[in-house]
Structures are given as structure tokens and as C-alpha cells.
């Protein structure tokens, strides 16, 4: 969602989706994460966390320290609720021509889902994975790196005379970006839907 915020502020049209069965965020203990259904409004999630911590001694309250309140307040501004990738139609997914995942497991799930959908329209979907450690502070850094990737891709689109030039040179862009952000492993695939 941090990448969504940064990209939206830069003028990009952005959608975001989860690939799991539910939304999991840290709980009061590592053994008890908070689990929410997709579609649960971010304001309700925030309210739930605040209520949970209201019953905990001050010294044991960690949600603010973990950045969860800041994260949820940011998300509330961006969209109403988390959405699930799997329930989106192929047409809805193809409203975006580039997909960026921030976790290799999500990337693999997404590629499997695209393969199951099969080729319907023959439309290319460029799918990247930028492996980001799931901590609020790391997402802040990664948001800027993902913006740089999108800017490089937009520059490539602008200078490409035809679509094939764009797709033929994605590897060069990914390589250039990886040199700049060596701490963020990147993968990509062109999926035809």
C-alpha cells in the first residue's frame, strides 16, 4: 500500500489486491495475528486494533510502535478496504498493464492464477516482484524504489516505437533498476491473458 500511495501521488493509476484467503496483520502476540475478511473497511480494522490495545497495559502496546496505526490511516485515504485478486475478472485485471508484487509467494500465486485463467484476449500483462521485507519502515523505502521502476518503464514506453520494442527491453530496465536497488531482489514475467 505504500507503493500505491507513492505511485498515486506521482499520478499513476493504481489498483491493489491481496492474494491470500484473508487479510492478516500482527496481533497482540506473534501467535495471535489479526485476521480479517477481504472487504473489511480499513477504518473498521483500525477501530478493532485500537479497541484491542485499550485493554492492554500501556507498556505492552505495540501497534503504534510497529507502524500499524500509521499504515491503516494511510490505507483509509487510499481505498475503502482490502480487495482479493482472485475474485477480480480478467477484464478488471487487464485495466492495468503492469502488476507489481512485493512478496515472492504472492508473485508465484499470481502467476499460477494467470495461468489458470488462460489466454482469452491475447493481452500482455507485465508482472514484477520486488521482494520487500514486511515491515512498515521497509515499505517506505520500497515505495520510492517502485516509483523509480515505474518511471523507468514509462520512459521506455515513451522511447519505444512499437510495443515489441518495449517488451524486448524490459530486461534492460530491470537490470538497470537492480543495480540501483541491490537490496531489493526483482523478478518479472510477461503473462499473456
WONOR-V496718 format. One record per backbone hydrogen bond with DSSP energy under -0.5 kcal/mol. NH is the residue of the N-H (numbers start at 1). CO is the residue of the C=O. Records with the same first field share a line. If there is no record, write none. Layout:
# WONOR-V496718
NH = CO, CO
This chain:
# WONOR-V496718
5 = 1
6 = 2
7 = 3
8 = 4
9 = 5
10 = 6
11 = 8
12 = 7
14 = 12
18 = 83
23 = 36
24 = 22
25 = 34
27 = 29
32 = 29
34 = 25
36 = 23
39 = 82
40 = 37
42 = 80
44 = 41
45 = 41
46 = 42
47 = 43
48 = 44
49 = 45
50 = 46
51 = 47
52 = 48
53 = 49
54 = 50
55 = 51, 52
56 = 53
60 = 57
61 = 58
62 = 60
66 = 62
67 = 64
68 = 63
69 = 63
71 = 67
72 = 68
73 = 69
74 = 70
75 = 71
76 = 72
77 = 73
78 = 74
79 = 75
82 = 40
85 = 18
87 = 84
88 = 85
93 = 89
94 = 90
95 = 92
96 = 93
99 = 126
101 = 99, 128
107 = 103
108 = 104
109 = 105
110 = 106
111 = 107
112 = 108
113 = 109
114 = 110
115 = 111
116 = 112
117 = 113
118 = 114
120 = 118, 193
121 = 193
125 = 191
126 = 97
127 = 125, 189
128 = 99, 126
129 = 187
130 = 101
131 = 129, 185
132 = 102, 130
135 = 133
136 = 66
139 = 135
140 = 136
141 = 137
142 = 138
143 = 139
144 = 140
145 = 141
146 = 142
147 = 143
148 = 144
149 = 145
150 = 146
151 = 147
152 = 148
153 = 149
154 = 150
155 = 151
156 = 152
157 = 153
158 = 154
159 = 155
160 = 156
165 = 162
166 = 162
167 = 163
168 = 164
169 = 165, 166
170 = 167
173 = 169
174 = 170
175 = 171
176 = 172
177 = 173
178 = 174
179 = 175
180 = 176
181 = 177
184 = 181
185 = 183
187 = 129
189 = 127
191 = 125, 189
193 = 123, 191
